[in-house]
Amino acid sequence: MGIVRVSGRGLASLIQAVCGKPLQARQATYLPFHDVDGSAIDQGLALYFPGPHSYTGEDVVELQAHGGTVVLQLLLARCLEAAGEPDQATGRPTLPALRLASAGEFTQRAYLNGKLDLAQAEAVSDLIDASTEAAARSATRSLSGGFSAQIHALDEQLMRLRMLVEATLDFPEEDIDFLQQADARG
């Protein structure tokens, strides 16, 4: 099995051209993937994830084909071709910016769209490159936000400590030792 994913805005025309009909959000649909002449390239599952409720935060369509290099190349070529087909209303290409994604670009888009923080984005790379079960589990914990939560908790503690130090420095005439009262040493 192989998967072709497209992420961006305005995927309805591409979905119509390749799948032959609109797709229900977050529902797998078994159907033929159509070539430009209407013939079937393959049959498989199509899924549509409207943004912002997708991995990248953008609209995403996922086409799951039987696999094989030739079938996936045909399906990918059809997606790129469908993107260049003119819109019926405007006559302009429907998705002129559609292109092959670079390595890690979907995760980069997820980060840029606020779906992942930097630690989680790094965890995706770590998970892909994991060579042991322990490394994969560690990356999965980071991806789920465990590491980020620890960092945010430390950040909050440091901000509180900074506030106490500044209060002590800003109000030396007060008979209150803010650091001691807040048990900053603890």
Secondary structure, DSSP 4 states (H G I P E B T S, - for coil): -EEEEEEES--HHHHHHHHSS---BT--EEEEEE-TTS-EEEEEEEEEE-TTSSSSSSEEEEEEE---HHHHHHHHHHHHHHHHSBPTTT-SBSSTT--PPPTTHHHHHHHHTTSS-HHHHHHHHHHHH--SHHHHHHHHHHHTTHHHHHHHHHHHHHHHHHHHHHHHHH-TTSS--HHHHTTS--
